[in-house]
Amino acid sequence: MDHLKTRLEKLRKFSDSARRRASLYVDMSKFDGKSTARSLGCVQRASAPGRKLQKIGFIIFWIPEPTGITNAIGAPMILAGRFLDKKYNGATIHDIGHETKHTISTINDFKSTVM
């Protein structure tokens, strides 16, 4: 019984932390100042260089040409794009907020099933 109480207390702490984080991200996205909005713009609109590189690689790969040079160029671009897509985090504030809300709902579901 004490083991369940300690786990529930841990879940309450996680839930409170996730709720505070979600409210912080919502508040950050509502800033109205031009300089603040400009500096947060890169976080709100993150680029995805891996996907762009993959798309360009696929386009080059499928260009018909007899010597096969485009295949030799396109295939490494596709692989490099996949590698960058795995290593580069292109998450925006919206994505982080969505995942935080999902975590909060999962914690609440778990708490309701335990209690």
N, C-alpha and C positions, 0 to 999 in steps of 0.2 A: 504494500500500500504506500509506504514511504517513497519507494522507487517511482511510482506513478505521480506522486505529488511533486517530486523533484523534476520529473520530465515535463509535467504541466507548467511548472514555474519557468522552466527553460523556454517552453513554447510561448508563454506569455511575454517573456522578454524579447524573443525573436519577433513576435507579432507587433509589439510596441515599437521596436526598432524599425521594422518594415513600414509601419504606418507613418512614423515620423519621416522616414526617407521619402515616401511617396508624397507627403504634403510638402516637403522641401522642394522636390522636383516640380511640383505643380506651381509653387510660389516662384521658383526660378524662371519658369517659362512665361510668367505674367509680367515681367519687368517691362516698363514703358520707356525708359531712357534710351536715347539713340546710341550713345556710346556703349551702354551695357548690352543693348540688343545686337549691336555690331560685333561685340566680343563674344557673345553667346551664339552668334550665327553659325560659327563653325561646329559647335556642339549640336545645334538643332538640325543642321544639314550636313552631316558627315559624308564624305566622299567614299566611294568603294572602288579603289584602283584595281583590285583583283578581278572584279566582274567586268570592268571595262577592258582590261587586258585579255580576259577570256573571250569576250565578244569579238574583239579585233582579231584575235588568233583564229577563232572559228571562221570569220569572214575570209581571212587570208588563206586558211586551210582549204576552203571549199572553192576557191577560184580555180577554174580549170586551166591548166597550162602544162605543156608536154615535158618540161625539164624537171619538174618536181621541186623547184626551189621554194615555191610558196608553201609546200608541205613541210619542208625543212625549217622554214621560218615560223609557220603557224603552230605546229605541234609544241615546240618549246614555249611559245607564248601562252598556249592553253594551260600547260603544266605550271608555268610561273604564275598565271592568274589564279589557279586553284590553290597554290601554295600561299599566295598573298591573301586570298580570301579566308584561309584558315588562320593565318597569323595576324592579320590586320583586323582590329576591332572597329567596325564601321557603325557602332551603335550610337543612336541619338538619344536625347533626353526622353523623347516619346517612347522609344524602345525600352529604356530602363524603367520608366514609369509603368509601362505595360507589364513587364516581367515582375516588378514589385507588387503590383495589384494581383497578379496571378499567384505569387508566393503568399500574399496575405489570405487570399481565398482558400488556398490549399491548407494553410495552417488553421484557418477557421473550420474548414471541413473536418480536419483531423481532430481538433478540439471537440467538435460536436459529436463525433463518433465515440470518442473516449469517455466523454461525460454522459 
